Amino acid sequence: MSKQVIPFNKPFVVGKELFYIAQAVMNGSIAGDGEFTTLCQGWLENNLGCEKALLTHSCTAALEMAAILADVGPGDEVIMPSFTFVSTANAFVLRGAVPVFVDIRDDTLNLDERLVEAAITDKTKAVVAVHYAGQPCDMDVLAQICEKHGLFLIEDAAQAILARDRKRALGTIGHLGCLSFHETKNVISGEGGALLINDPRLVERAEIIWQKGTNRKAFSRGEVSKYTWVDVGSSFLPSELTAAFLYAQLEHGERINKHRRTLYEKYFSLLRPLAADGLFQLPRTLDDKPANAHIFYLLMRSVEERTALIAFLREHGVNAVFHYVPLHDSPAGLRYARSSGQLPITTDVSQRLLRLPLFSDMRSRQVAHVCACIARFFQDKPSSASR
Ligand SMILES: *Cc1c(COP(=O)(O)O)cnc(C)c1O
């Protein structure tokens, strides 16, 4: 077996990034909201199907804009999973709101829609649906609940670029959707993100918040005669250098996801026999499709076995990792948030989930090597193999 280390993740460069960056520099202005920003936003609007897309410097920033647009203030509550990245919660805590954690489903590892209504109080303002690994949450049920109770539905689609729920792109279903182009995601720009505005009533205010609380957008369109401070806001937009890099990636997005799906399916078929022996569980999806193949994970039998497999893989030049430390158990989570009921699945999954290497230019033979190492780990452990 090769001695080469297989990293957990590796940023993938499609080819035209530097060419577009050079073009952005030659355009003479590299601040935000220029030609490449417009190109990227148009691409997202056309290919995903949303009313308006605004590029941001991260998904974290897009979530912060969503929290402002949802008018979330001190004491308000926002329902979300605890099994997610910190930014999902932080964006609302920054507005003085209280994240209310609900447990996840044991198949998709997404917010359990059957538990959401019980978490609603008269302070609830919004529900955040996190599409874990690009697998859709049950958006029909969540949308119905939000409609019935007058709540904002916000999608944290950080991991879900070009993933769909039937015909609808994830991020375009709730009132607002947030994408990430961080270098660990499928389509990247180093740091980067986008806010998708699906409710037309929110577009005008979103542009103002995006442009530091000014009406600069309306001014540059000639709709108002002076440019002034009109609302709260911040500098949420990325520079043209980031947008130029991103545009090259977006053009390549479907091909990136197609290759990742091939790798995902290879993992799945090579590991199926071991899973059938009960050594671990493979990802379970609602329709047997890998969505955008953002993450490939195993659910091990115990936290001890997970620790041992990660160490074994490391010895064999394979970097595997785990996540998340559930937010409800974290120091800030204990301080700023609360849970609705017990979160047994969140706690259990966070101890047993192991992520295998998956990156956009990974080779099939690297997947085969990882799978061979996993098989060897279980061979070397007669006690588990004989169970
Ligand atoms: C990556 C990620 C984020 C944060 O994205 P950034 O672009 O790094 O700010 C937020 N939520 C989830 C679920 C993520 O996976």
The ligand as a MOL file (V3000), in Angstrom:
LIG
                    3D

  0  0  0     0  0            999 V3000
M  V30 BEGIN CTAB
M  V30 COUNTS 15 15 0 0 0
M  V30 BEGIN ATOM
M  V30 1 C -19.3380 25.4660 7.2490 0
M  V30 2 C -20.6100 25.7170 7.9520 0
M  V30 3 C -20.9770 26.9900 8.4000 0
M  V30 4 C -20.0600 28.1760 8.3510 0
M  V30 5 O -19.6170 28.5040 7.0770 0
M  V30 6 P -18.5120 29.6660 6.9100 0
M  V30 7 O -18.6070 29.9810 5.4450 0
M  V30 8 O -17.2070 29.0700 7.2890 0
M  V30 9 O -18.8990 30.8100 7.7550 0
M  V30 10 C -22.2290 27.1610 8.9750 0
M  V30 11 N -23.0710 26.1270 9.1340 0
M  V30 12 C -22.7460 24.8740 8.7410 0
M  V30 13 C -23.7410 23.7680 8.9200 0
M  V30 14 C -21.5010 24.6230 8.1530 0
M  V30 15 O -21.1800 23.3840 7.7900 0
M  V30 END ATOM
M  V30 BEGIN BOND
M  V30 1 1 1 2
M  V30 2 1 2 3
M  V30 3 2 2 14
M  V30 4 1 3 4
M  V30 5 2 3 10
M  V30 6 1 4 5
M  V30 7 1 5 6
M  V30 8 2 6 7
M  V30 9 1 6 8
M  V30 10 1 6 9
M  V30 11 1 10 11
M  V30 12 2 11 12
M  V30 13 1 12 13
M  V30 14 1 12 14
M  V30 15 1 14 15
M  V30 END BOND
M  V30 END CTAB
M  END
